[in-house]
Amino acid sequence: MPPRLHQPIPQLRRVVFTFHVIGKVLPKISSQSSDKWRCHAVNVDCRRRATMDGIWTAEIDGGKRYPEFGLGSGNGMIKSLLEPVGLPCSATSATISIIRGRTRSLDVATIKQGTTKFFSVLMLAWGLVADIDIESEKFRWMGSARFDVYGLQRIICLRQYNGRILFVPAPGFENSGKPASCSVDKEPFVSDKALGYQGPDTKLEVMEWREIKGPFVSVWLHNVPWGAENTLAAPNAKFSDGFLDLIVMKDCPKLALLSLMTKLSDGTHVQSPYVSYLKVKAFVLEPGARIDEPDKEGIIDSDGEVLARGRRSYKCDQKALMSYDKLQITVDQGLATLFSPE
């Protein structure tokens, strides 16, 4: 039998969810409710995709928060929950944590482009990490080894991308990058009752922005420490500190990059002189084309799903939620709730 929620969630309708706990698929549950209930924030399918590699998420109704389950085939979220208390990343540990019923808060990032919004709980990647994550799908028959094999191929044939990132640094990181002005999208007036949660009410235009210009090898934003069971992407990340951890890699020799990849398992890659590691409150990505092939662009990946595909990128003929263009990210501290072992 699938796990039972402690309270009904009427605002989810006509959707079939598949629960994953450490890669084990439990029976599907169909949530049916009256048509008088609206699906808040974004349509339900996008909401499900936004959290496929993070948590199963109940939509937010009038500020209410519901406990969630740690999910995903990469298991980054559940690894981040279990590792600090010394529990193995296993289905047994995850199940016991759910049965105990303890919860903890989790930051939620709102990714915005025009009127399109996407809610993320795990990560956003552009450049090397996104290319490996998405393009290695062609080798899915290899299992998890596909990441290592295709990662080696991508390092040998290394790509760099033009572009610019802007960010509002967290306290202690004010000297990162260079001062910059940032034009941000202002929120149009909407009825909360009609559209539900729209993201944090952050006054981006009055914040002190910094910038880093490309070319870039990789840009990686993380909400929790682990990106997968064997990848400690952001060792200083916290579940609900109101910040995202930003890992930036620019000029890096291929041999040094190979060495960095071996250090992902213990998080020491962030100590490399080729890596900039900081915390940010808000973030803007302005992606560009490859420096060696200007007619080709990249992929923007969030929570393991393609958010945007650039010109002549992998499967560029497939429709994505957003266009390969400027997008902005803000953080709502402790908005979601997770079942947790502590």
BADOSE-250016 format. One record per residue: residue in one letter; x, y, z of N, C-alpha, C in turn. Coordinates in steps of 0.001 Angstrom, whole numbers, plus 500000, padded with zeros to 6 digits. Layout:
REM residues N
aXYZXYZXYZ ...
***
This chain:
REM residues 342
m500836498806500000500000500000500000500877501254500000 p500456502283499255501222503519499262501054504258500576 p502002505156500916501866505913502150500658506831502100 r500031507051503267498854507900503342499262509271503860 l498706510302503245498948511642503731498126511875504980 h498640512711505889497949512959507141496720513838506962 q496636514573505874495486515408505636495250515482504141 p493986515674503710493697515719502280494274516964501640 i494578516855500357495079517994499602494119518219498440 p493009518917498667491947519003497668492322519780496428 q493332520647496508493622521477495356494397520768494260 l494786519493494475495383518700493409494270517906492737 r494202517921491418493099517243490760493554516542489489 r492920515454489191493104514708487953494575514518487603 v495349514123488574496778513911488345497180512566488915 v498024511834488194498548510578488703499998510800489090 f500303510594490366501664510756490866502309509392491033 t503595509303490744504368508109491054505354508455492142 f505229507797493298506136508069494401507409507246494227 h508558507879494450509844507186494416510531507386495757 v510970506330496372511781506428497585513053505627497331 i514169506323497182515450505699496830515304504827495586 g514625505363494598514539504678493320513522503541493277 k512863503241494416511873502180494419510509502777494120 v509840502268493103508568502836492691507438502173493462 l506635503001494099505463502521494812504254502662493902 p503125502013494243501951502104493381501519503546493135 k500969503777491985500525505116491625499234505466492355 i499119506765492683497938507260493367497292508311492490 s496015508186492245495304509172491461494559510105492401 s494803511413492252494158512397493110493028513050492339 q491795512806492752490634513359492095489913514277493079 s489524515452492632488747516326493488487857517207492642 s487028517963493294486031518775492620486678519817491713 d485999520142490601486521521136489674486524522533490260 k485901522702491415485896524043492007487285524421492524 w488159523391492701489506523663493197490433523947492031 r491221525001492130492179525334491088493532524741491420 c494329524459490397495696524010490612496568525246490709 h497094525518491870497743526787492134499170526848491624 a499657528054491473501046528395491175501428528110489731 v501454526857489327501715526495487937500840525291487650 n500716524902486374499881523739486149500555522511486757 v499751521533487097500230520433487925501352519655487256 d501284519484485933502332518721485266503677519411485420 c503701520738485275504955521477485462505416521385486904 r504475521410487827504844521315489235505479519961489512 r504931518909488901505510517583489093506906517534488499 r507084518073487301508401518047486681509409518862487489 a508927519928488101509846520780488846510487520053490008 t509875518954490443510384518302491634510707516827491414 m510840516403490164511079514989489898512365514484490547 d513369515333490678514618514873491264514808515431492670 g513692515928493240513795516484494582512742515916495497 i511580516546495561510540516074496467509218515988495734 w508330515148496251506948515171495784506286516325496476 t505686517243495709505267518520496261503771518703496204 a503178519024497335501790519444497380501731520912497025 e500746521297496214500613522702495894500277523490497155 i500530524763497123500379525614498286499072526369498191 d498236526284499194496906526881499186496820527880500327 g496857529155499986496710530172501006497812530162502038 g499032529770501630500158529771502553500306528501503351 k499393527522503189499496526269503926500649525442503387 r501267524657504260502363523784503843502055522360504260 y502343521413503401502062520020503669503355519218503661 p503487518209504504504705517390504493504914516725503143 e506177516594502748506520516014501456507431514796501632 f507608514072500562508464512898500560509744513188499791 g510897512727500286512144512827499535512133511843498378 l512366512341497151512216511512495957513408511613495016 g513331510868493895514236511074492770515187509930492529 s515419509615491241516324508518490910517766508865491276 g518148510148491223519482510551491631519645510555493134 n518516510691493851518487510591495312519268511695496023 g519462512841495358520188513930495980519496514472497220 m518175514604497155517446515147498296517478514205499492 i517171512928499268517128512002500392518531511747500951 k519546511778500092520932511664500566521275512837501480 s520832514026501110521085515210501926520397515132503276 l519269514439503329518545514276504582519167513217505483 l519613512116504897520072510969505684521544511057506090 e522378511627505244523814511654505498524183512349506820 p523600513506507160524012514189508396523769513394509673 v522822512457509645522532511668510849523144510277510771 g523983510041509758524702508778509664523887507602509182 l522746507867508558521916506771508057522289506454506608 p522263505191506224522568504826504836521478505315503898 c521886505620502681520925506068501674520224504838501098 s519173504419501778518478503192501405516978503389501523 a516243502482500895514791502544500974514315502360502410 t515005501514503172514627501279504564514746502555505390 s515870503258505260516071504498506016515034505549505647 a514747505663504350513766506646503906512377506325504438 t512012505044504393510687504633504863510527504877506362 i511545504548507132511488504771508582511355506262508886 s512042507093508131511952508537508334510538509042508092 i509868508499507089508491508894506805507561508438507926 i507748507200508386506886506654509442507017507466510728 r508222507916511044508422508708512261507689510039512192 g507519510562510996506710511760510823507376513068511171 r508681513067511394509368514323511678509534515119510385 t509498516429510516509582517273509322510613518380509501 r511003518964508379511880520125508395511536521016507214 s511875522295507322511567523252506265512599523168505142 l512176523584503960513038523559502784512802524819501959 d513888525469501533513768526622500643513225526181499283 v512501527067498639511995526826497288512447527977496393 a513047527649495266513499528665494309512449528863493221 t512158530109492916511242530445491830512062530900490629 i511981530140489545512676530472488303511667531142487386 k511985532339486928510996533143486200511568533645484884 q510736533569483862511065534146482557509767534687481978 g509638536018481971508369536602481559507275536212482536 t506202535648482000505093535203482861505198533722483215 t506238533047482716506417531620482993507235531428484261 k506758530538485134507456530274486391507614528778486599 f508691528445487262509040527051487527509591527003488946 f509078526100489771509483526034491168510447524866491367 s511635525183491869512714524208491976513128524021493427 v513506522790493772513936522502495145515330521895495223 l515906521507494100517186520801494140518321521600493510 m518259521849492198519391522470491528518998523084490195 l519898523930489682519822524425488314521234524372487749 a521356523918486508522683523790485898522665524300484470 w523799524861484083524022525305482710525499525068482395 g525767524552481218527148524239480858527443522767481049 l528631522451481566529111521073481642528157520151482385 v527713520554483577526855519681484384525537519401483673 a524927520431483105523655520241482391523851519368481157 d524937519581480432525184518779479227525339517297479574 i526082517008480651526265515612481060524941515016481524 d524207515759482331522954515269482892521939514916481808 i521768515809480856520717515631479848521192514815478644 e522356515114478119522804514437476896523180512984477139 s523515512629478372523863511234478666522648510319478641 e521469510892478467520261510060478392520331509073477230 k521114509385476229521254508477475084521946507170475494 f522630507206476660523295506016477183522606505484478440 r521318505726478548520587505331479752520696503834480015 w520880503025478988521007501574479145522226501212479997 m523167502141480158524362501870480948524134502059482453 g522948502563482813522695502835484223523434504089484666 s523795504146485950524455505342486478525846505557485889 a526426504513485279527752504651484669527736505614483496 r526543505900482972526448506809481830527008508192482160 f526846508627483415527347509943483800528872509997483751 d529527508921484216530985508880484199531519508800482771 v530907507923481977531387507722480603531180508976479769 y529975509537479837529713510725479016530420511947479599 g530585511974480920531328513068481528532758513121481023 l533399511952480894534758511888480354534787512398478913 q533789512003478141533723512454476753533575513973476674 r532746514535477547532520515982477527533758516760477992 i534540516171478893535759516845479340536818516820478240 i536938515692477558537897515591476458537543516587475350 c536266516654475024535770517617474024535072518755474762 l535837519503475522535280520487476449534639521669475720 r533459522037476208532749523190475671532844524360476657 q532865525566476119532744526766476926531654527633476325 y530967528349477190529816529135476757530007530610477108 n529673531466476148529595532889476452528355533145477308 g528367534265477995527211534596478815527596535451480004 r526628535696480864526850536503482063525920536019483157 i526416536024484382525559535743485536525596536952486465 l524447537261487046524327538323488024523732537732489287 f524106538268490440523631537680491684523659538704492814 v522811538462493798522830539225495044523536538345496068 p524748538690496473525509537805497357524962537775498770 a525143536647499419524803536511500833525860537235501663 p525551537553502915526564538179503783527847537346503829 g528983538021503683530263537335503664530795537107502267 f529942537322501257530363537090499868530207538367499035 e530184539515499696529921540779499002530999541150497998 n532202540607498132533291540947497215533387540014496012 s532499539057495935532513538139494792532048538867493531 g532722538605492420532342539245491174532632540731491171 k531956541443490269532122542883490146530765543568490268 p530742544824490725529460545540490833528769545611489483 a527448545551489518526681545562488270525295546118488520 s524697546612487458523283546984487496522507545882486814 c521306545630487314520527544513486780519096544950486532 s518638544735485315517251544996484966516447543728485211 v515517543790486162514739542606486529513295542765486109 d512649541638485903511237541645485540510401541994486753 k509551542979486611508650543346487702507376542523487616 e506853542183488789505663541348488855504424542149488465 p503636541640487491502354542285487220501390542004488355 f500408542861488525499426542639489578498553541445489221 v498401540529490156497532539378489959496735539150491226 s495627538494491073494800538136492222495326536859492837 d495709536900494110496214535708494785495171534608494807 k493921534987494926492865533978494977492731533271493638 a493047534000492552492895533402491224494079532523490851 l495275532920491233496459532233490734497283531540491801 g496983531736493067497733531078494115499130531651494276 y500026530848494808501381531304495116502140531698493856 q502783532857493866503476533373492692504972533539492896 g505504533070494010506921533261494290507118534313495368 p508341534456495875508598535387496972508446536842496545 d508006537664497458507858539089497206509184539766497526 t510108539704496583511464540216496783511671541468495939 k512145542541496553512395543803495843513776543737495174 l513829543068494037515108542837493368515763544121492875 e514943545097492506515499546309491908516294547164492903 v516099546959494186516819547768495179518001547016495787 m518274545817495317519361545025495871520698545374495224 e521786545039495924523135545280495421523585544075494590 w523644544266493272523950543172492365525445543125492028 r525936541912491805527303541662491342527218540823490066 e528292540776489304528264540018488062529577539279487834 i529478538175487087530635537451486567530361537209485082 k531307537588484241531137537404482803531893536165482340 g531385535554481250531981534361480704533253534640479928 p533749533619479242533094532325479024533122531414480254 f532127530495480295531973529580481411532113528130480950 v532688527317481820532641525865481644531357525330482261 s531023525817483464529834525324484155529328526350485156 v528007526450485244527334527235486278526319526314486941 w526406526230488275525629525228489016525064525888490263 l523761525892490415523091526393491614522537525213492393 h522759525218493720522275524087494512521538524563495753 n520454523844496069519633524171497235519982523299498440 v520484522095498185520859521153499248522264520622498956 p522931520004499922524333519614499706524562518604498586 w523748517542498551524033516447497619523207516573496345 g523884516392495199523182516362493922522789514956493521 a523497513980494044523222512557493833523873511812494995 e523687510501495029524227509718496146525748509831496270 n526419510080495148527892510150495169528418511522494774 t527571512548494854527971513886494421527628514921495484 l528642515319496255528472516364497261528759517702496583 a527777518164495842527968519326494974528208520614495745 a527440520818496820527498522083497566527621521776499058 p528826521521499548529004521035500922528493521983502007 n528367523274501702527909524232502717526432524589502592 a525720523929501695524302524245501489523472523838502702 k522440524633502982521517524369504082520094524260503531 f519254523519504240517896523287503752517044524552503750 s517227525399504738516324526555504840517053527796505351 d518172528121504700518898529337505090518509530540504242 g517636530334503246517207531430502390518183531784501291 f519184530927501064520187531182500029520373529950499151 l520880530182497938521299529115497046522819529109496982 d523405527924496881524859527814496740525210527829495254 l526116528711494879526502528895493482527919528371493266 i528055527439492328529362526875491979529649527253490525 v530691528046490316531024528552488986532409528067488579 m532512527585487351533801527157486807534016527866485466 k535147528549485360535469529237484117536644528541483439 d537773529209483317538936528603482674539487527483483546 c539561526303482975540066525152483727540711524160482766 p541994523846482923542644522839482071541934521491482197 k541999520713481138541266519451481123541757518479482188 l543042518406482428543563517499483454543098517929484842 a543096519236485082542603519739486360541112519461486515 l540385519550485415538949519275485449538679517810485746 l539476516919485161539340515497485478539585515246486963 s540568515901487527540851515772488956539687516292489791 l539090517400489350537958517965490076536776517002490112 m536551516308489008535428515385488943535570514260489973 t536801513869490277537013512804491263536798513302492683 k536763514623492856536596515195494192535143515544494517 l534255515305493576532846515595493809532254514743494922 s532817513576495153532247512664496154532428513155497579 d533436514001497819533646514508499186533537516028499286 g533178516697498195532952518133498221534194518990498184 t535369518396498051536599519189498070536862519904496741 h536035519650495736536185520350494466536011521857494629 v535226522276495642534961523705495815536193524456496337 q537223523724496755538455524349497241539436524645496111 s539117524211494914540008524402493772540081525877493373 p541242526340492947541346527725492453540571527954491164 y540146526870490522539374527003489291537875527100489551 v537479527025490825536067527030491189535764528225492084 s534702528959491760534179530006492637532949529451493334 y532956529515494664531864528928495454531335529986496422 l530074530327496289529481531366497128527987531122497320 k527390531918498194525950531844498433525287533103497905 v524086532927497326523372534056496731521916534056497175 k521337535261497208519930535420497554519056535473496307 a519598536025495244518886536105493960519918535922492855 f519441535526491682520362535133490616519716535390489265 v520504535857488320520046536038486937521051535360486013 l520551534544485110521384533868484120521096534441482745 e522149534868482053522051535322480674522908534381479823 p522329533271479359523117532254478650523470532681477228 g524624532232476770525044532544475409525414531297474635 a526048531502473500526413530405472600527778529838472978 r528121528709472396529448528128472583530489529035471937 i531659529102472545532678529998472001533337529414470752 d533343528078470625533980527448469467533020527289468301 e531719527221468601530693527087467563529551528044467885 p529675529304467457528697530330467833527276530060467362 d527107529133466426525757528821465961525081527772466848 k525803527295467884525245526308468792525142526884470202 e524043526547470867523821527009472237523706525805473166 g523379526053474421523392524987475409522027524590475929 i522054523956477092520859523456477757520833524004479178 i519653524395479633519461524785481028518631523698481685 d519148523167482773518594521976483423518209522344484856 s516989522023485262516578522262486645515938521013487209 d516443520562488347515932519369489021515882518158488085 g516875518058487201516968516905486310516106516978485073 e515411518097484870514555518248483701515029519426482853 v514826519336481552515240520411480650514309521604480816 l514888522732481188514121523959481327514131524746480019 a515283524723479311515403525440478047516445524768477168 r516217524783475857517146524227474874517522525316473885 g518826525533473700519289526531472755519373525992471338 r519738526849470413519857526469469007520866525342468826 r520474524332468069521314523199467705521882522456468927 s521176522528470029521551521745471205520903520372471122 y521187519517472083520662518149472100519131518163472120 k518515517514471127517056517432471001516416518821471005 c517056519753470301516555521127470292515195521260469627 d514768520212468897513456520249468259512329520009469249 q512670519533470449511647519280471461511319520557472209 k510064520743472498509618521952473178510041521934474641 a510497523068475134510860523209476545509966524260477192 l509959524285478506509087525200479236509464526654479003 m510768526929478914511251528292478723512144528371477499 s512440529584477067513360529780475947514783529935476486 y515750529722475618517156529831475988517520531307476015 d517178531948477119517339533387477236517438533744478720 k517474535001478999517614535483480367516503534936481270 l516894534462482445515926534061483457516428534490484829 q515508534683485751515879535129487089515344534173488148 i516081534092489253515763533129490306515757533845491653 t514716533614492430514633534127493792514322532965494732 v514569533163496009514429532088496990513390532467498039 d512507531543498348511547531717499440511979530801500576 q512415531393501671513001530620502759511975529740503472 g512317528443503572511510527507504340510087527336503860 l509835527517502582508463527464502079507888526047502089 a508691525063501720508218523681501639508542522937502926 t507977521756503053508207520906504241508535519499503785 l509558518905504400510016517564504053509889516636505256 f509568515380505009509780514374506040511287514231506228 s511717514156507471513147514162507765513458513225508928 p514662512612508936515020511727510049515321512484511340 e515468513809511270515745514579512496514900515831512541 
***
